[in-house]
Structures are given as structure tokens and as C-alpha cells.
């Protein structure tokens, strides 16, 4: 894990969670750390347990110069498409920062420029740069928290476990109960392998 990509004072790391889900929002986070901050425990959210992610979310909140979350709900995802919705979520997170970044590093290979701020896309950046890793943790934990909340309304889809991802159990529940108000209608919600043929 590396501290920073550039020598800019306010380098912002950005990442999102929930792009591949069938239900719920896409959530992005933006993080700016002080130049001298480093903690080896902060890593790509996918490499951490839920307990560790939640612990680090609290830690990150106390160590950043500024951090923020951006939500784009399922209705907007259907209108915008998931790629554009991810960019909008990132922009919303960056806009909420109390410190304007002078450089943005983004996990992935595509990004729509934010205002006049230069940026660089980094494939697997969440495993390389601490600010992107922290953003991945914030995005994942805030999204998981939201999915657990709406699970209480629609427990048959098991969002407390699958968080809206297309598991076999999730698709079978959609087939049995139909779609909920939180499902993304622009996504392929049914798995053809689950369909009966006569």
C-alpha cells in the first residue's frame, strides 16, 4: 500500500460499492488524508472482514482531513445506467468534501472529470493507494448498512447476507416473490438457469 500518487497537498481517493448488485443504490466515497498519515491496516475492502471494515470506518473518520459519501438510488441507476450512476455517486461524494481536492485518484479505468480537478484512474487502485482503499471501506460499509436496513422491510431477498448481489438465493427469491421497489429494473434480474423448460 502506498501513501500517495502525487505531491499535491489535497489528493483525494475515490471508490464505489454496489455496481454489480441487482437492488439498492450505488454508493461512492471520497477521502483526503493528511500528507503524513499512513496505517497499514487500511486495505481494499474486499480483503477485509466485515468486523474489520466497520472498525476501520470509525478509524478513517477520525484521521481524514475530509471524507464524504455519495448515494445514487436504484431509480437513478435505471435512468442513467450503472456506469454513469457510479460517476454521479463519486461526484456527489467529492462535492460534499469540506476541502476541495487538487488531485483525484479513482479506482478503475474510467471517470468523468470533476470540475477542473485533474485526475488519474488506477486499475485495482483500492489495493495500492491508502486513500482509495479507505474510500472502498467507507463506500462498502455505508452501503451494507443501508442494505441491512431495507432487508428488514423485505427479508425474503436476504439482503442482510447478499447485500443485493446476484446470488442464486437472491435470484430464486426474485423468481418466487417478484421484484421489490428497490430492485433495478434495468438489470437482468432473472437467471435463465432457474427457469423451467417444458
Steps between C-alpha positions, in 0.01 A plus 500: 500500500630846402431831672447719194529511122589869469652783701173694508399604849136393471510177304158336514438126469168387353326163474149357482305194616196328356548521126430131444194477727143429393348724768576810700721800434852544375699675771828687455745649744765771474788522747778752560763408759768727649827461308672329790227244573550129440351188658587156364168357626309696234460280194266419212160441665463165319805370690353581843240340723180687575614554860833642383332728244268642764788560739703673227203714399507655847877543486491658154238746620740630765809519278386670179526867415163443337289206385152473351247255357292526182185294436324433169181301549353222285264737316790719387704193406218390267492848344875560470642144456729358766828640364373857491328452835837399649657821372211707638539333840872583498432861402244532779753370752771739377258795506430434870866518602580793727840530327509533121741242355780611272540150354269197487605136479220262402474123521434353155569600143240771429382823659320816394714802600383687806497875431856613422673251731757273331458128559650161429324164477681204655391142438497318835582831664319390816783251560774756429418844644385562855245771415329278241508205742339718767237616251424137415448424870270799553296429186462131585408548867248778438338302219488179706340694786231628264433152355459355850248773575282429196540125563271552800225605257567220250666212686414245233786626278765448774667837441654475845721227354527563124474885518310494170760307300372238252539187711299191407290549816426861404394409146282215626328743740433740211350213302282397795391841633547730201699821521502746788482880471879502551594279205672649195262441210770567241699198623453136402320393814412146400751226440402291197651197674222523759224494241309180442483361149218275383 
